[in-house]
Amino acid sequence: MWFLITFLIVGFIAGLVARALVSGPSPRGFAKTTLLGMAGSLVGGFFGYVVFGKDVGDGAFQASGLLGSTFGAILLLLAYRRWAET
């Protein structure tokens, strides 16, 4: 249960930071920001696993988790804007 609560909180924070760092139109609202951050967490986690070889066996919450989540959310936000532009 704590994993889901942490996932929601980290997702929301990562979504907020991504929206703050990337200017321009972006999804608004609590739900869309949280979903952006949660999806960014999945993308950032996958990228971190591929590049650094970290796994859940190293601990569910890692110090770089928020940075990876934010990085993934920024990538998704840029992709969203590119897709919505066309």
ZAFINU-231712 format. One record per residue (C-alpha): residue in one letter; z, y, x negated. Coordinates in pm, whole numbers, plus 32768, in hexadecimal, padded with zeros to 4 digits. Layout:
N
<node type="a" Z="Z" Y="Y" X="X"/>
...
END
This chain:
86
<node type="m" Z="8000" Y="8000" X="8000"/>
<node type="w" Z="8052" Y="80EF" X="7EE3"/>
<node type="f" Z="7EFB" Y="80AD" X="7E50"/>
<node type="l" Z="7E51" Y="8133" X="7F8A"/>
<node type="i" Z="7F31" Y="8265" X="7F9B"/>
<node type="t" Z="7EF5" Y="82AD" X="7E2A"/>
<node type="f" Z="7D7F" Y="8273" X="7E5A"/>
<node type="l" Z="7D78" Y="8373" X="7F75"/>
<node type="i" Z="7E42" Y="8477" X="7EB7"/>
<node type="v" Z="7D7F" Y="8452" X="7D72"/>
<node type="g" Z="7C3A" Y="8454" X="7E38"/>
<node type="f" Z="7C99" Y="8598" X="7EE6"/>
<node type="i" Z="7CFE" Y="863F" X="7D9E"/>
<node type="a" Z="7BC1" Y="85CA" X="7CED"/>
<node type="g" Z="7AEC" Y="8646" X="7E10"/>
<node type="l" Z="7B95" Y="879A" X="7E08"/>
<node type="v" Z="7B68" Y="87BE" X="7C92"/>
<node type="a" Z="79FB" Y="8750" X="7CA7"/>
<node type="r" Z="79B5" Y="884E" X="7DBB"/>
<node type="a" Z="7A61" Y="895D" X="7CED"/>
<node type="l" Z="799D" Y="890F" X="7BAF"/>
<node type="v" Z="7846" Y="88F3" X="7C51"/>
<node type="s" Z="77E6" Y="8A30" X="7D09"/>
<node type="g" Z="7709" Y="8A39" X="7E3B"/>
<node type="p" Z="7704" Y="8988" X="7F8A"/>
<node type="s" Z="77D3" Y="884D" X="7FA0"/>
<node type="p" Z="7870" Y="876F" X="80A9"/>
<node type="r" Z="7990" Y="8827" X="814E"/>
<node type="g" Z="7ACC" Y="87A9" X="81F0"/>
<node type="f" Z="7BE9" Y="86C5" X="8191"/>
<node type="a" Z="7B38" Y="8580" X="81EA"/>
<node type="k" Z="79F3" Y="85CF" X="8136"/>
<node type="t" Z="7AA9" Y="864E" X="8001"/>
<node type="t" Z="7B81" Y="8517" X="7FF8"/>
<node type="l" Z="7A55" Y="8430" X="8026"/>
<node type="l" Z="799D" Y="84E9" X="7F11"/>
<node type="g" Z="7AC3" Y="84B8" X="7E26"/>
<node type="m" Z="7AF7" Y="834B" X="7E88"/>
<node type="a" Z="7988" Y="82FB" X="7E52"/>
<node type="g" Z="7998" Y="83BE" X="7D0C"/>
<node type="s" Z="7AC1" Y="82EA" X="7CA7"/>
<node type="l" Z="79F3" Y="81AF" X="7CDA"/>
<node type="v" Z="78CC" Y="823E" X="7C17"/>
<node type="g" Z="79AF" Y="82C3" X="7B02"/>
<node type="g" Z="7A6E" Y="817A" X="7AF2"/>
<node type="f" Z="792D" Y="80B3" X="7AD3"/>
<node type="f" Z="78AB" Y="81A0" X="79C7"/>
<node type="g" Z="79F5" Y="8189" X="790A"/>
<node type="y" Z="79ED" Y="800E" X="791E"/>
<node type="v" Z="7889" Y="7FFF" X="789A"/>
<node type="v" Z="78C4" Y="80F6" X="777E"/>
<node type="f" Z="7A29" Y="80A7" X="7716"/>
<node type="g" Z="7A5D" Y="7F43" X="7796"/>
<node type="k" Z="7B9F" Y="7F95" X="7853"/>
<node type="d" Z="7C06" Y="7EB9" X="7975"/>
<node type="v" Z="7D0F" Y="7EAC" X="7A85"/>
<node type="g" Z="7DCE" Y="7DBE" X="799F"/>
<node type="d" Z="7E18" Y="7EF3" X="78CC"/>
<node type="g" Z="7ECF" Y="7F8C" X="79F3"/>
<node type="a" Z="7E5C" Y="800A" X="7B44"/>
<node type="f" Z="7EA3" Y="8176" X="7AEA"/>
<node type="q" Z="7E30" Y="81EC" X="7995"/>
<node type="a" Z="7E58" Y="8342" X="78F9"/>
<node type="s" Z="7CE1" Y="837D" X="78FE"/>
<node type="g" Z="7CBF" Y="8318" X="7A6B"/>
<node type="l" Z="7CC3" Y="8477" X="7AF9"/>
<node type="l" Z="7BC7" Y="84EF" X="79F7"/>
<node type="g" Z="7AE3" Y="83C9" X="7A40"/>
<node type="s" Z="7B06" Y="8405" X="7BB5"/>
<node type="t" Z="7AB1" Y="8573" X="7B8B"/>
<node type="f" Z="7986" Y="8520" X="7AAE"/>
<node type="g" Z="7906" Y="8429" X="7BB2"/>
<node type="a" Z="793F" Y="8523" X="7CCB"/>
<node type="i" Z="787B" Y="862D" X="7C0D"/>
<node type="l" Z="775B" Y="853A" X="7BDD"/>
<node type="l" Z="775D" Y="84E0" X="7D4E"/>
<node type="l" Z="7772" Y="864D" X="7DB5"/>
<node type="l" Z="7646" Y="86A5" X="7CDE"/>
<node type="a" Z="7586" Y="857C" X="7D6D"/>
<node type="y" Z="75E9" Y="85E4" X="7ECF"/>
<node type="r" Z="7567" Y="8744" X="7E94"/>
<node type="r" Z="7425" Y="86C4" X="7DFD"/>
<node type="w" Z="73EF" Y="85DA" X="7F25"/>
<node type="a" Z="744D" Y="86E0" X="802B"/>
<node type="e" Z="7363" Y="87D9" X="7F85"/>
<node type="t" Z="722B" Y="870F" X="7FD4"/>
END
